[in-house]
């Protein structure tokens, strides 16, 4: 059986600074993996390398048996690895429905030009249904015609996740999905991510909301100064002395 995602000895140097040092791990299909660590630990750098936005200084990445270490972002996305960003990547002056539609068109033949200049009828019917399903999944049927700029911050975060679903990810990397959310919004986001996972998408997320990460993820990996210092189930990470010293000492985790 081919491993889903395998990262081996991944390193990234910026001049004399080692942002990542020989990081290795595996991610199984259907798993929810959390990545935590102090600011500057290398978490976003790791995401950027996996998704092709940065080239590693060393090491390799294999996805479903294929070496993707040096592929471009769009090649990696077409293979099914899609990411969200810390800042909401949405079109503020378009409606919820139009945002989702552009997310779908970006990954279809013809690209976003289809959005502005129209698509063949058969393609349009397929994309209309795809947009409808995503809007239903994120629970936005009641305000699909609402302008994105008029949504509360938490809903804008959910919309950005919905846009990423237009690429039909097999593996979805989420960069701080809970950042800036209140407890109610965080609960809604967790519920959405569970629905996405139940539809067959594997999840890999970075966040500082340890309560949400501990309660949501199957397994957690911890980085500090670019090195992996721990990996295991939430209960194991919660009790790990090195993790407590480097990261959890000042964070209350229920």
RODO-2510 file (C-alpha; in nm, 4 decimals, decimal comma):
residues 254
     n   res          X          Y          Z
     1     x     0,0000     0,0000     0,0000
     2     x     0,1378     0,3408    -0,1030
     3     x     0,1833     0,5939     0,1772
     4     x    -0,0346     0,9048     0,1501
     5     x     0,2148     1,1821     0,2369
     6     x     0,5775     1,1185     0,3326
     7     x     0,8152     1,4006     0,4290
     8     x     1,1773     1,2979     0,4793
     9     x     1,4617     1,5085     0,6216
    10     x     1,3091     1,8328     0,4962
    11     x     1,5317     2,1359     0,5492
    12     x     1,5139     2,5024     0,4524
    13     x     1,7896     2,7581     0,4972
    14     x     1,7568     3,1326     0,4482
    15     x     2,1195     3,2404     0,4302
    16     x     2,2707     3,1248     0,7564
    17     x     1,9322     3,0749     0,9250
    18     x     1,7885     2,7216     0,9391
    19     x     1,4097     2,7619     0,9238
    20     x     1,3657     2,3827     0,9050
    21     x     1,6172     2,1144     1,0014
    22     x     1,5697     1,7541     0,8852
    23     x     1,1960     1,7340     0,9566
    24     x     1,0412     1,3928     0,8814
    25     x     0,6868     1,2633     0,9257
    26     x     0,4076     1,0684     0,7582
    27     x     0,0415     1,1600     0,7152
    28     x    -0,2108     0,8835     0,6604
    29     x    -0,5177     0,9133     0,4408
    30     x    -0,8231     1,0178     0,6446
    31     x    -0,6143     1,1498     0,9332
    32     x    -0,6340     1,4918     1,0973
    33     x    -0,2817     1,6103     1,1795
    34     x    -0,2143     1,9256     1,3782
    35     x     0,1089     2,1241     1,3638
    36     x     0,1919     2,3517     1,6567
    37     x     0,4848     2,5428     1,7970
    38     x     0,5985     2,8926     1,8960
    39     x     0,6041     3,1787     1,6483
    40     x     0,9005     3,1344     1,4158
    41     x     0,9144     2,7580     1,4686
    42     x     0,8936     2,6894     1,0932
    43     x     0,5276     2,5892     1,0613
    44     x     0,4316     2,8145     0,7707
    45     x     0,7659     2,7420     0,6017
    46     x     0,6782     2,3725     0,6111
    47     x     0,3367     2,4423     0,4579
    48     x     0,4927     2,6604     0,1886
    49     x     0,7391     2,3874     0,0901
    50     x     0,4773     2,1105     0,0780
    51     x     0,2556     2,3235    -0,1471
    52     x     0,5395     2,4349    -0,3760
    53     x     0,5605     2,8018    -0,2765
    54     x     0,9148     2,7482    -0,1448
    55     x     1,1902     2,5155    -0,2590
    56     x     1,3563     2,3074     0,0143
    57     x     1,7288     2,3171     0,0786
    58     x     1,7235     1,9421     0,1339
    59     x     1,4988     1,6427     0,1815
    60     x     1,2005     1,5104    -0,0126
    61     x     0,8204     1,5003    -0,0224
    62     x     0,6211     1,2130    -0,1704
    63     x     0,2451     1,2264    -0,2193
    64     x     0,0656     0,9018    -0,2985
    65     x     0,3918     0,7526    -0,4222
    66     x     0,4976     1,0463    -0,6408
    67     x     0,7924     1,2749    -0,5707
    68     x     0,6497     1,6294    -0,5567
    69     x     0,9535     1,7958    -0,3978
    70     x     1,0240     2,0305    -0,6880
    71     x     0,6824     2,0678    -0,8507
    72     x     0,5184     2,4090    -0,8924
    73     x     0,2198     2,5170    -0,6786
    74     x    -0,0321     2,4686    -0,9593
    75     x     0,1018     2,1196    -1,0374
    76     x     0,0737     2,0241    -0,6706
    77     x    -0,2769     2,1708    -0,6468
    78     x    -0,3889     1,9690    -0,9485
    79     x    -0,2670     1,6561    -0,7721
    80     x    -0,5076     1,7340    -0,4881
    81     x    -0,2967     1,9239    -0,2310
    82     x    -0,4660     2,2567    -0,1571
    83     x    -0,4022     2,5132     0,1156
    84     x    -0,5651     2,8065     0,2885
    85     x    -0,3741     3,1072     0,4227
    86     x    -0,3543     3,2935     0,7542
    87     x    -0,5184     3,5973     0,5954
    88     x    -0,8544     3,5485     0,4280
    89     x    -0,8142     3,5081     0,0518
    90     x    -1,1609     3,6126    -0,0592
    91     x    -1,3069     3,8567    -0,3123
    92     x    -1,4658     4,1157    -0,0848
    93     x    -1,6683     4,2901    -0,3547
    94     x    -1,8288     3,9714    -0,4879
    95     x    -2,1104     3,7643    -0,3399
    96     x    -2,0630     3,4420    -0,1476
    97     x    -2,1817     3,2460    -0,4523
    98     x    -1,9479     3,4334    -0,6875
    99     x    -1,6527     3,3683    -0,4541
   100     x    -1,7208     2,9947    -0,4569
   101     x    -1,7734     2,9983    -0,8331
   102     x    -1,4350     3,1620    -0,8947
   103     x    -1,2745     2,9052    -0,6658
   104     x    -1,4213     2,6333    -0,8872
   105     x    -1,3302     2,7995    -1,2161
   106     x    -0,9685     2,8516    -1,1104
   107     x    -0,9183     2,4755    -1,1328
   108     x    -1,1236     2,4021    -1,4452
   109     x    -1,0217     2,4120    -1,8089
   110     x    -1,0151     2,7735    -1,9214
   111     x    -0,9543     2,9066    -1,5720
   112     x    -1,1209     3,2212    -1,4322
   113     x    -1,1950     3,3522    -1,7839
   114     x    -1,4919     3,1157    -1,7746
   115     x    -1,6332     3,3229    -1,4877
   116     x    -1,6246     3,6460    -1,6850
   117     x    -1,6927     3,5270    -2,0396
   118     x    -1,9120     3,2244    -1,9842
   119     x    -1,8679     2,8511    -2,0212
   120     x    -2,0233     2,5858    -2,2482
   121     x    -2,3658     2,4762    -2,1244
   122     x    -2,2566     2,1293    -2,0132
   123     x    -1,9621     2,2705    -1,8213
   124     x    -2,1825     2,5403    -1,6685
   125     x    -2,4349     2,2844    -1,5409
   126     x    -2,1597     2,0807    -1,3806
   127     x    -2,0049     2,3862    -1,2152
   128     x    -2,3443     2,5192    -1,1006
   129     x    -2,4030     2,1919    -0,9170
   130     x    -2,0510     2,1967    -0,7741
   131     x    -2,1033     2,5505    -0,6408
   132     x    -2,4396     2,4533    -0,4916
   133     x    -2,2883     2,1558    -0,3083
   134     x    -2,0049     2,3628    -0,1607
   135     x    -2,2429     2,6348    -0,0429
   136     x    -2,4571     2,3668     0,1202
   137     x    -2,1523     2,2075     0,2833
   138     x    -2,0369     2,5329     0,4428
   139     x    -2,3951     2,6163     0,5464
   140     x    -2,4262     2,9408     0,3503
   141     x    -2,7488     2,8765     0,1547
   142     x    -2,9293     3,1541     0,3394
   143     x    -2,6953     3,4288     0,2263
   144     x    -2,5312     3,3089    -0,0926
   145     x    -2,6176     3,6437    -0,2555
   146     x    -2,4617     3,8432     0,0291
   147     x    -2,1480     4,0430    -0,0419
   148     x    -1,8385     3,8869     0,1120
   149     x    -1,7339     4,2188     0,2667
   150     x    -2,0583     4,2214     0,4686
   151     x    -1,9886     3,8869     0,6352
   152     x    -1,8614     3,8684     0,9950
   153     x    -1,4935     3,7795     1,0248
   154     x    -1,5645     3,4192     1,1220
   155     x    -1,7893     3,3687     0,8205
   156     x    -1,5228     3,5153     0,5938
   157     x    -1,2847     3,2475     0,7246
   158     x    -1,5407     2,9769     0,6474
   159     x    -1,5905     3,1249     0,3006
   160     x    -1,2149     3,1079     0,2342
   161     x    -1,2263     2,7380     0,3216
   162     x    -1,5223     2,6986     0,0867
   163     x    -1,3245     2,8610    -0,1955
   164     x    -1,0450     2,6077    -0,1432
   165     x    -1,2959     2,3235    -0,1827
   166     x    -1,3479     2,4289    -0,5434
   167     x    -1,0153     2,2592    -0,6170
   168     x    -1,1546     1,9281    -0,4842
   169     x    -0,8643     1,8686    -0,2441
   170     x    -0,7539     1,5229    -0,1416
   171     x    -0,5281     1,6848     0,1181
   172     x    -0,6262     2,0232     0,2624
   173     x    -0,3646     2,2273     0,4508
   174     x    -0,5180     2,4914     0,6763
   175     x    -0,3000     2,7762     0,8019
   176     x    -0,4526     2,9024     1,1289
   177     x    -0,8200     2,8317     1,0488
   178     x    -0,9295     2,9288     1,4019
   179     x    -0,7261     3,2499     1,4321
   180     x    -0,9324     3,5480     1,5473
   181     x    -1,2470     3,3436     1,6016
   182     x    -1,4598     3,3506     1,9146
   183     x    -1,5645     3,0163     2,0717
   184     x    -1,8913     2,9985     1,8768
   185     x    -1,7168     3,0663     1,5450
   186     x    -1,4460     2,8138     1,6321
   187     x    -1,7127     2,5517     1,6976
   188     x    -1,8722     2,6198     1,3591
   189     x    -1,5329     2,5918     1,1892
   190     x    -1,4570     2,2619     1,3621
   191     x    -1,7978     2,1292     1,2517
   192     x    -1,7279     2,2325     0,8914
   193     x    -1,3850     2,0679     0,8950
   194     x    -1,5375     1,7458     1,0270
   195     x    -1,7883     1,7467     0,7405
   196     x    -1,5060     1,8019     0,4923
   197     x    -1,3089     1,5168     0,6472
   198     x    -1,6133     1,2875     0,6374
   199     x    -1,6351     1,3471     0,2612
   200     x    -1,2878     1,1991     0,2160
   201     x    -1,0458     1,4913     0,2520
   202     x    -0,7412     1,4471     0,4744
   203     x    -0,6622     1,7505     0,6926
   204     x    -0,3314     1,9008     0,8047
   205     x    -0,3622     2,2214     1,0061
   206     x    -0,1556     2,4809     1,1884
   207     x    -0,3090     2,6802     1,4715
   208     x    -0,2333     2,8368     1,8088
   209     x    -0,5776     2,7571     1,9537
   210     x    -0,4599     2,4604     2,1558
   211     x    -0,8038     2,3809     2,2961
   212     x    -0,9395     2,3385     1,9417
   213     x    -0,6302     2,1556     1,8137
   214     x    -0,6223     1,9131     2,1072
   215     x    -0,9914     1,8377     2,0747
   216     x    -1,0006     1,8066     1,6961
   217     x    -0,6788     1,6428     1,5746
   218     x    -0,5985     1,2710     1,5739
   219     x    -0,2275     1,3404     1,6069
   220     x    -0,0112     1,6450     1,6737
   221     x     0,3412     1,7358     1,5649
   222     x     0,5414     2,0065     1,7437
   223     x     0,8149     2,2215     1,5909
   224     x     1,0574     2,4467     1,7758
   225     x     1,3384     2,6419     1,6092
   226     x     1,2794     2,4454     1,2881
   227     x     1,3153     2,1027     1,4493
   228     x     1,0519     1,8423     1,5281
   229     x     1,0568     1,7973     1,9045
   230     x     0,7494     1,5765     1,9501
   231     x     0,4819     1,3832     1,7649
   232     x     0,1915     1,1816     1,8998
   233     x    -0,1673     1,1777     2,0166
   234     x    -0,3023     1,4906     2,1920
   235     x    -0,2763     1,3325     2,5386
   236     x     0,0886     1,2450     2,4758
   237     x     0,1713     1,5954     2,3536
   238     x    -0,0062     1,7523     2,6501
   239     x     0,2224     1,5636     2,8907
   240     x     0,5485     1,5890     2,6939
   241     x     0,8062     1,7738     2,9132
   242     x     0,9929     1,9300     2,6191
   243     x     0,6686     2,0574     2,4655
   244     x     0,5575     2,2015     2,7996
   245     x     0,8897     2,3796     2,8419
   246     x     0,9100     2,5212     2,4884
   247     x     0,5470     2,5937     2,4099
   248     x     0,2670     2,4857     2,6438
   249     x     0,4070     2,6350     2,9636
   250     x     0,2214     2,9627     2,9126
   251     x    -0,0877     2,8139     2,7416
   252     x    -0,3856     2,6744     2,9264
   253     x    -0,5112     2,3565     2,7639
   254     x    -0,8276     2,1915     2,8921
***
